[in-house]
Amino acid sequence: MKTNPNTGFKKRIIGGNELTMEEYTAYLNMLRVKPFLTVNEAADLFDVGLSRVQEMMNEPGCKFITRAIGPRRRLIHRESFEQYLLTHDVTAEEV
């Protein structure tokens, strides 16, 4: 009988929640279909740090954010953000 090598594996996501591998996979699959993401969700889904996502959102001419509920509540349009990540080097240091 084969055992799952990920049995007992726990993944901590931003916000402090600890998920099993199955729960983490379901969480990422749910994020992949959402049209708009929070900063935390985008960081989890695309494996980019929170501060780096916030830096990208604050760049002039940022085209992947949308204002929701009020001027301070910004959400990330997932498809536009994916396209941005494909066309920009997000690992480069800001000069």
N, CA, C and O atoms as a GROMACS GRO file, in nm:
protein
  380
    1MET      N    1   0.084  -0.117   0.000
    1MET     CA    2   0.000   0.000   0.000
    1MET      C    3   0.089   0.125   0.000
    1MET      O    4   0.179   0.138   0.083
    2LYS      N    5   0.062   0.215  -0.094
    2LYS     CA    6   0.139   0.338  -0.104
    2LYS      C    7   0.085   0.442  -0.008
    2LYS      O    8  -0.036   0.457   0.007
    3THR      N    9   0.174   0.514   0.056
    3THR     CA   10   0.131   0.622   0.143
    3THR      C   11   0.161   0.755   0.074
    3THR      O   12   0.256   0.766  -0.005
    4ASN      N   13   0.082   0.851   0.103
    4ASN     CA   14   0.098   0.984   0.046
    4ASN      C   15   0.216   1.052   0.115
    4ASN      O   16   0.218   1.063   0.238
    5PRO      N   17   0.319   1.099   0.035
    5PRO     CA   18   0.434   1.163   0.100
    5PRO      C   19   0.400   1.296   0.165
    5PRO      O   20   0.476   1.346   0.248
    6ASN      N   21   0.286   1.354   0.128
    6ASN     CA   22   0.246   1.483   0.184
    6ASN      C   23   0.154   1.469   0.305
    6ASN      O   24   0.101   1.569   0.354
    7THR      N   25   0.136   1.348   0.353
    7THR     CA   26   0.051   1.328   0.470
    7THR      C   27   0.112   1.402   0.588
    7THR      O   28   0.230   1.388   0.620
    8GLY      N   29   0.030   1.481   0.651
    8GLY     CA   30   0.076   1.559   0.765
    8GLY      C   31   0.140   1.690   0.727
    8GLY      O   32   0.177   1.769   0.813
    9PHE      N   33   0.152   1.715   0.597
    9PHE     CA   34   0.210   1.841   0.550
    9PHE      C   35   0.114   1.955   0.579
    9PHE      O   36  -0.006   1.943   0.553
   10LYS      N   37   0.166   2.063   0.632
   10LYS     CA   38   0.086   2.183   0.659
   10LYS      C   39   0.150   2.300   0.588
   10LYS      O   40   0.273   2.314   0.589
   11LYS      N   41   0.069   2.384   0.527
   11LYS     CA   42   0.117   2.504   0.458
   11LYS      C   43   0.056   2.624   0.528
   11LYS      O   44  -0.066   2.632   0.544
   12ARG      N   45   0.140   2.718   0.570
   12ARG     CA   46   0.092   2.840   0.633
   12ARG      C   47   0.075   2.945   0.524
   12ARG      O   48   0.170   2.976   0.452
   13ILE      N   49  -0.046   2.999   0.514
   13ILE     CA   50  -0.072   3.103   0.415
   13ILE      C   51  -0.072   3.238   0.486
   13ILE      O   52  -0.080   3.245   0.608
   14ILE      N   53  -0.064   3.345   0.408
   14ILE     CA   54  -0.063   3.479   0.465
   14ILE      C   55  -0.193   3.498   0.541
   14ILE      O   56  -0.302   3.470   0.489
   15GLY      N   57  -0.183   3.545   0.660
   15GLY     CA   58  -0.298   3.561   0.747
   15GLY      C   59  -0.289   3.464   0.863
   15GLY      O   60  -0.368   3.472   0.958
   16GLY      N   61  -0.192   3.372   0.857
   16GLY     CA   62  -0.168   3.284   0.970
   16GLY      C   63  -0.242   3.152   0.968
   16GLY      O   64  -0.224   3.070   1.059
   17ASN      N   65  -0.326   3.128   0.867
   17ASN     CA   66  -0.399   3.001   0.862
   17ASN      C   67  -0.306   2.889   0.821
   17ASN      O   68  -0.218   2.907   0.736
   18GLU      N   69  -0.325   2.773   0.882
   18GLU     CA   70  -0.245   2.657   0.849
   18GLU      C   71  -0.336   2.557   0.778
   18GLU      O   72  -0.437   2.515   0.833
   19LEU      N   73  -0.299   2.519   0.655
   19LEU     CA   74  -0.382   2.432   0.573
   19LEU      C   75  -0.311   2.302   0.542
   19LEU      O   76  -0.189   2.300   0.528
   20THR      N   77  -0.386   2.192   0.530
   20THR     CA   78  -0.328   2.068   0.482
   20THR      C   79  -0.301   2.085   0.333
   20THR      O   80  -0.347   2.181   0.272
   21MET      N   81  -0.227   1.993   0.274
   21MET     CA   82  -0.195   2.003   0.133
   21MET      C   83  -0.321   2.002   0.047
   21MET      O   84  -0.329   2.075  -0.051
   22GLU      N   85  -0.419   1.921   0.082
   22GLU     CA   86  -0.545   1.916   0.007
   22GLU      C   87  -0.621   2.048   0.017
   22GLU      O   88  -0.674   2.098  -0.082
   23GLU      N   89  -0.626   2.104   0.137
   23GLU     CA   90  -0.693   2.233   0.157
   23GLU      C   91  -0.621   2.345   0.083
   23GLU      O   92  -0.685   2.433   0.025
   24TYR      N   93  -0.486   2.342   0.083
   24TYR     CA   94  -0.407   2.443   0.015
   24TYR      C   95  -0.429   2.435  -0.136
   24TYR      O   96  -0.440   2.539  -0.202
   25THR      N   97  -0.434   2.315  -0.192
   25THR     CA   98  -0.460   2.296  -0.334
   25THR      C   99  -0.598   2.349  -0.370
   25THR      O  100  -0.614   2.416  -0.472
   26ALA      N  101  -0.699   2.319  -0.289
   26ALA     CA  102  -0.834   2.368  -0.313
   26ALA      C  103  -0.838   2.521  -0.304
   26ALA      O  104  -0.908   2.586  -0.382
   27TYR      N  105  -0.763   2.579  -0.210
   27TYR     CA  106  -0.755   2.724  -0.194
   27TYR      C  107  -0.696   2.788  -0.320
   27TYR      O  108  -0.750   2.887  -0.370
   28LEU      N  109  -0.585   2.734  -0.371
   28LEU     CA  110  -0.523   2.789  -0.492
   28LEU      C  111  -0.613   2.772  -0.613
   28LEU      O  112  -0.620   2.862  -0.697
   29ASN      N  113  -0.682   2.660  -0.624
   29ASN     CA  114  -0.775   2.639  -0.736
   29ASN      C  115  -0.889   2.741  -0.732
   29ASN      O  116  -0.934   2.788  -0.836
   30MET      N  117  -0.937   2.774  -0.613
   30MET     CA  118  -1.042   2.874  -0.598
   30MET      C  119  -0.991   3.011  -0.642
   30MET      O  120  -1.062   3.086  -0.707
   31LEU      N  121  -0.866   3.043  -0.604
   31LEU     CA  122  -0.810   3.173  -0.642
   31LEU      C  123  -0.789   3.184  -0.792
   31LEU      O  124  -0.800   3.293  -0.848
   32ARG      N  125  -0.760   3.072  -0.859
   32ARG     CA  126  -0.734   3.074  -1.004
   32ARG      C  127  -0.856   3.112  -1.086
   32ARG      O  128  -0.842   3.151  -1.202
   33VAL      N  129  -0.975   3.102  -1.029
   33VAL     CA  130  -1.096   3.136  -1.104
   33VAL      C  131  -1.159   3.268  -1.060
   33VAL      O  132  -1.251   3.318  -1.126
   34LYS      N  133  -1.112   3.325  -0.950
   34LYS     CA  134  -1.166   3.454  -0.905
   34LYS      C  135  -1.120   3.565  -0.999
   34LYS      O  136  -1.002   3.570  -1.035
   35PRO      N  137  -1.209   3.653  -1.039
   35PRO     CA  138  -1.167   3.762  -1.128
   35PRO      C  139  -1.085   3.870  -1.057
   35PRO      O  140  -0.997   3.931  -1.118
   36PHE      N  141  -1.113   3.895  -0.929
   36PHE     CA  142  -1.042   3.998  -0.853
   36PHE      C  143  -0.985   3.938  -0.726
   36PHE      O  144  -1.049   3.856  -0.660
   37LEU      N  145  -0.862   3.979  -0.691
   37LEU     CA  146  -0.792   3.924  -0.576
   37LEU      C  147  -0.750   4.036  -0.481
   37LEU      O  148  -0.726   4.149  -0.524
   38THR      N  149  -0.740   4.003  -0.354
   38THR     CA  150  -0.680   4.094  -0.258
   38THR      C  151  -0.528   4.083  -0.270
   38THR      O  152  -0.478   3.995  -0.340
   39VAL      N  153  -0.456   4.171  -0.204
   39VAL     CA  154  -0.310   4.166  -0.208
   39VAL      C  155  -0.261   4.033  -0.152
   39VAL      O  156  -0.172   3.971  -0.210
   40ASN      N  157  -0.319   3.989  -0.041
   40ASN     CA  158  -0.279   3.861   0.020
   40ASN      C  159  -0.305   3.743  -0.074
   40ASN      O  160  -0.220   3.655  -0.087
   41GLU      N  161  -0.420   3.742  -0.139
   41GLU     CA  162  -0.453   3.633  -0.231
   41GLU      C  163  -0.358   3.631  -0.350
   41GLU      O  164  -0.314   3.524  -0.392
   42ALA      N  165  -0.326   3.748  -0.405
   42ALA     CA  166  -0.233   3.755  -0.518
   42ALA      C  167  -0.095   3.706  -0.477
   42ALA      O  168  -0.030   3.634  -0.552
   43ALA      N  169  -0.051   3.743  -0.358
   43ALA     CA  170   0.079   3.698  -0.309
   43ALA      C  171   0.081   3.547  -0.293
   43ALA      O  172   0.180   3.482  -0.329
   44ASP      N  173  -0.026   3.489  -0.240
   44ASP     CA  174  -0.034   3.343  -0.225
   44ASP      C  175  -0.037   3.274  -0.360
   44ASP      O  176   0.036   3.177  -0.382
   45LEU      N  177  -0.121   3.321  -0.450
   45LEU     CA  178  -0.142   3.254  -0.578
   45LEU      C  179  -0.017   3.258  -0.666
   45LEU      O  180   0.018   3.158  -0.728
   46PHE      N  181   0.049   3.373  -0.672
   46PHE     CA  182   0.161   3.389  -0.764
   46PHE      C  183   0.297   3.376  -0.696
   46PHE      O  184   0.400   3.395  -0.759
   47ASP      N  185   0.297   3.344  -0.567
   47ASP     CA  186   0.420   3.322  -0.491
   47ASP      C  187   0.513   3.443  -0.500
   47ASP      O  188   0.633   3.430  -0.525
   48VAL      N  189   0.455   3.560  -0.479
   48VAL     CA  190   0.528   3.686  -0.476
   48VAL      C  191   0.505   3.745  -0.338
   48VAL      O  192   0.396   3.732  -0.281
   49GLY      N  193   0.606   3.809  -0.284
   49GLY     CA  194   0.593   3.867  -0.150
   49GLY      C  195   0.490   3.978  -0.144
   49GLY      O  196   0.464   4.046  -0.244
   50LEU      N  197   0.432   3.996  -0.026
   50LEU     CA  198   0.331   4.101  -0.005
   50LEU      C  199   0.385   4.239  -0.039
   50LEU      O  200   0.319   4.316  -0.110
   51SER      N  201   0.503   4.271   0.010
   51SER     CA  202   0.558   4.405  -0.015
   51SER      C  203   0.587   4.425  -0.163
   51SER      O  204   0.571   4.536  -0.215
   52ARG      N  205   0.629   4.320  -0.232
   52ARG     CA  206   0.655   4.332  -0.377
   52ARG      C  207   0.525   4.356  -0.453
   52ARG      O  208   0.523   4.437  -0.546
   53VAL      N  209   0.418   4.287  -0.416
   53VAL     CA  210   0.288   4.310  -0.481
   53VAL      C  211   0.243   4.454  -0.456
   53VAL      O  212   0.195   4.520  -0.548
   54GLN      N  213   0.258   4.502  -0.334
   54GLN     CA  214   0.220   4.639  -0.302
   54GLN      C  215   0.305   4.740  -0.380
   54GLN      O  216   0.253   4.843  -0.425
   55GLU      N  217   0.435   4.712  -0.396
   55GLU     CA  218   0.521   4.801  -0.476
   55GLU      C  219   0.472   4.808  -0.620
   55GLU      O  220   0.465   4.916  -0.679
   56MET      N  221   0.437   4.692  -0.677
   56MET     CA  222   0.388   4.689  -0.815
   56MET      C  223   0.257   4.766  -0.828
   56MET      O  224   0.234   4.832  -0.929
   57MET      N  225   0.171   4.756  -0.726
   57MET     CA  226   0.043   4.827  -0.729
   57MET      C  227   0.062   4.978  -0.721
   57MET      O  228  -0.020   5.054  -0.772
   58ASN      N  229   0.170   5.023  -0.657
   58ASN     CA  230   0.196   5.165  -0.640
   58ASN      C  231   0.272   5.228  -0.756
   58ASN      O  232   0.293   5.349  -0.758
   59GLU      N  233   0.315   5.146  -0.852
   59GLU     CA  234   0.387   5.200  -0.967
   59GLU      C  235   0.293   5.289  -1.049
   59GLU      O  236   0.175   5.258  -1.062
   60PRO      N  237   0.345   5.399  -1.105
   60PRO     CA  238   0.261   5.485  -1.188
   60PRO      C  239   0.213   5.409  -1.312
   60PRO      O  240   0.289   5.334  -1.373
   61GLY      N  241   0.089   5.429  -1.348
   61GLY     CA  242   0.033   5.365  -1.467
   61GLY      C  243  -0.001   5.219  -1.446
   61GLY      O  244  -0.017   5.145  -1.544
   62CYS      N  245  -0.014   5.174  -1.322
   62CYS     CA  246  -0.049   5.035  -1.293
   62CYS      C  247  -0.187   5.005  -1.352
   62CYS      O  248  -0.284   5.073  -1.320
   63LYS      N  249  -0.195   4.903  -1.438
   63LYS     CA  250  -0.319   4.875  -1.508
   63LYS      C  251  -0.394   4.752  -1.455
   63LYS      O  252  -0.500   4.718  -1.508
   64PHE      N  253  -0.343   4.687  -1.353
   64PHE     CA  254  -0.410   4.566  -1.305
   64PHE      C  255  -0.486   4.585  -1.174
   64PHE      O  256  -0.538   4.488  -1.119
   65ILE      N  257  -0.495   4.707  -1.123
   65ILE     CA  258  -0.574   4.728  -1.001
   65ILE      C  259  -0.706   4.797  -1.035
   65ILE      O  260  -0.718   4.867  -1.136
   66THR      N  261  -0.801   4.775  -0.949
   66THR     CA  262  -0.931   4.840  -0.963
   66THR      C  263  -0.973   4.890  -0.825
   66THR      O  264  -0.937   4.831  -0.723
   67ARG      N  265  -1.046   4.997  -0.823
   67ARG     CA  266  -1.096   5.052  -0.697
   67ARG      C  267  -1.230   4.986  -0.667
   67ARG      O  268  -1.317   4.978  -0.754
   68ALA      N  269  -1.246   4.941  -0.546
   68ALA     CA  270  -1.371   4.878  -0.505
   68ALA      C  271  -1.413   4.935  -0.371
   68ALA      O  272  -1.329   4.958  -0.284
   69ILE      N  273  -1.538   4.956  -0.354
   69ILE     CA  274  -1.599   4.998  -0.228
   69ILE      C  275  -1.558   5.140  -0.187
   69ILE      O  276  -1.637   5.208  -0.122
   70GLY      N  277  -1.442   5.185  -0.221
   70GLY     CA  278  -1.397   5.319  -0.185
   70GLY      C  279  -1.259   5.345  -0.242
   70GLY      O  280  -1.199   5.256  -0.302
   71PRO      N  281  -1.210   5.465  -0.223
   71PRO     CA  282  -1.081   5.500  -0.283
   71PRO      C  283  -0.962   5.424  -0.224
   71PRO      O  284  -0.859   5.410  -0.291
   72ARG      N  285  -0.972   5.375  -0.102
   72ARG     CA  286  -0.859   5.307  -0.040
   72ARG      C  287  -0.862   5.156  -0.060
   72ARG      O  288  -0.763   5.088  -0.034
   73ARG      N  289  -0.973   5.103  -0.104
   73ARG     CA  290  -0.986   4.958  -0.124
   73ARG      C  291  -0.950   4.924  -0.268
   73ARG      O  292  -1.026   4.952  -0.360
   74ARG      N  293  -0.833   4.863  -0.286
   74ARG     CA  294  -0.789   4.828  -0.420
   74ARG      C  295  -0.784   4.677  -0.435
   74ARG      O  296  -0.736   4.606  -0.346
   75LEU      N  297  -0.835   4.628  -0.546
   75LEU     CA  298  -0.830   4.486  -0.577
   75LEU      C  299  -0.748   4.466  -0.704
   75LEU      O  300  -0.735   4.557  -0.786
   76ILE      N  301  -0.694   4.347  -0.718
   76ILE     CA  302  -0.610   4.315  -0.832
   76ILE      C  303  -0.692   4.233  -0.932
   76ILE      O  304  -0.751   4.132  -0.896
   77HIS      N  305  -0.695   4.278  -1.056
   77HIS     CA  306  -0.760   4.202  -1.163
   77HIS      C  307  -0.664   4.089  -1.200
   77HIS      O  308  -0.555   4.113  -1.252
   78ARG      N  309  -0.706   3.965  -1.172
   78ARG     CA  310  -0.618   3.850  -1.184
   78ARG      C  311  -0.558   3.833  -1.322
   78ARG      O  312  -0.437   3.814  -1.334
   79GLU      N  313  -0.640   3.838  -1.428
   79GLU     CA  314  -0.589   3.816  -1.563
   79GLU      C  315  -0.489   3.924  -1.604
   79GLU      O  316  -0.388   3.894  -1.666
   80SER      N  317  -0.517   4.049  -1.570
   80SER     CA  318  -0.425   4.158  -1.602
   80SER      C  319  -0.295   4.143  -1.525
   80SER      O  320  -0.188   4.172  -1.578
   81PHE      N  321  -0.304   4.098  -1.400
   81PHE     CA  322  -0.184   4.078  -1.318
   81PHE      C  323  -0.100   3.964  -1.373
   81PHE      O  324   0.023   3.973  -1.377
   82GLU      N  325  -0.165   3.856  -1.417
   82GLU     CA  326  -0.092   3.745  -1.478
   82GLU      C  327  -0.015   3.794  -1.601
   82GLU      O  328   0.102   3.761  -1.618
   83GLN      N  329  -0.081   3.873  -1.684
   83GLN     CA  330  -0.017   3.928  -1.804
   83GLN      C  331   0.100   4.018  -1.766
   83GLN      O  332   0.206   4.013  -1.829
   84TYR      N  333   0.083   4.099  -1.663
   84TYR     CA  334   0.189   4.187  -1.615
   84TYR      C  335   0.310   4.104  -1.571
   84TYR      O  336   0.423   4.137  -1.605
   85LEU      N  337   0.286   3.996  -1.495
   85LEU     CA  338   0.395   3.913  -1.447
   85LEU      C  339   0.469   3.846  -1.562
   85LEU      O  340   0.591   3.826  -1.554
   86LEU      N  341   0.398   3.811  -1.668
   86LEU     CA  342   0.462   3.747  -1.784
   86LEU      C  343   0.548   3.845  -1.864
   86LEU      O  344   0.645   3.803  -1.928
   87THR      N  345   0.514   3.973  -1.860
   87THR     CA  346   0.585   4.070  -1.943
   87THR      C  347   0.685   4.156  -1.866
   87THR      O  348   0.755   4.237  -1.926
   88HIS      N  349   0.693   4.141  -1.735
   88HIS     CA  350   0.784   4.221  -1.653
   88HIS      C  351   0.868   4.129  -1.564
   88HIS      O  352   0.824   4.022  -1.523
   89ASP      N  353   0.988   4.173  -1.536
   89ASP     CA  354   1.076   4.100  -1.445
   89ASP      C  355   1.048   4.148  -1.303
   89ASP      O  356   1.102   4.250  -1.260
   90VAL      N  357   0.965   4.074  -1.231
   90VAL     CA  358   0.925   4.118  -1.097
   90VAL      C  359   1.030   4.085  -0.991
   90VAL      O  360   1.020   4.132  -0.878
   91THR      N  361   1.131   4.007  -1.027
   91THR     CA  362   1.234   3.974  -0.929
   91THR      C  363   1.346   4.076  -0.929
   91THR      O  364   1.431   4.075  -0.840
   92ALA      N  365   1.347   4.166  -1.027
   92ALA     CA  366   1.453   4.268  -1.036
   92ALA      C  367   1.440   4.368  -0.923
   92ALA      O  368   1.329   4.404  -0.882
   93GLU      N  369   1.553   4.411  -0.872
   93GLU     CA  370   1.555   4.513  -0.767
   93GLU      C  371   1.519   4.647  -0.826
   93GLU      O  372   1.559   4.679  -0.938
   94GLU      N  373   1.443   4.726  -0.752
   94GLU     CA  374   1.409   4.862  -0.794
   94GLU      C  375   1.534   4.948  -0.776
   94GLU      O  376   1.603   4.936  -0.674
   95VAL      N  377   1.564   5.034  -0.871
   95VAL     CA  378   1.681   5.120  -0.861
   95VAL      C  379   1.637   5.261  -0.834
   95VAL      O  380   1.721   5.350  -0.822
   0.00000   0.00000   0.00000
